[in-house]
Amino acid sequence: MPEYGRGIQQMVSHCMTIADAKERLRCAKTIVSTMATMAPQTTDKDDFQKKLWNHLAAISQYKLDIDYPVEIERMNDEASRPDKIDYPQKRIRQRNYGAIVERFTEHLATMDNGHSRDTLAMKVANHMKRDLSNWSIDSMSDEKVADDLARYTNGKVQLDLKRQQLVSDGELLSNRISTSVKKKKKK
């Protein structure tokens, strides 16, 4: 149990080598009291002592031969671990945009012409530009975003950059700078 450290492990190993049963129990009580001082915020719990004795038994791999003052429950490491979560594996055409942008562009390609599609297209395009700015400041041009959006939607959505304005480069950079300053202040 890494939360108790190497010192407790060495104390338990020493305790297991003691021949006298009374002395071994006395040593185990000392180890448990030391373990209790390592986690003082949890000393008010009712089952805290039981937990400590169970941890002592687990550290010794249940080989410490003493008369435990509490009933020892075997800890099963496999049962205490959460189930593995499968990460969805999906091939993304351009990793700098991500799967969300791909899903939005697929949805855009199926929408009818109109105000709602134009509004969503502008939001997706601005998001794409922000994504590009995170990868490389040099590659975040409006033309590249418009070309990529047209390619993603198979030419169904064409941005008119003369009529529609994307987020300005200065605004993106100022947001990145203000965010990094806030992160530094939190540290």
Secondary structure, 3 states (H helix, E strand, C coil): CCCCHHHHHHHHHHHHHCCCHHHHHHHHHHHHHHHHHHCHHHCCCCCHHHHHHHHHHHHCCCCCCCCCCCCCCCCCHHHHCCCCCCCCCCCCCCCCCHHHHHHHHHHHHHCCCCHHHHHHHHHHHHHHHHHHHHHCHHHCCHHHHHHHHHHHCCCCCCCCCCCCCCCCHHHHHHHHHHHHHHHHHHC
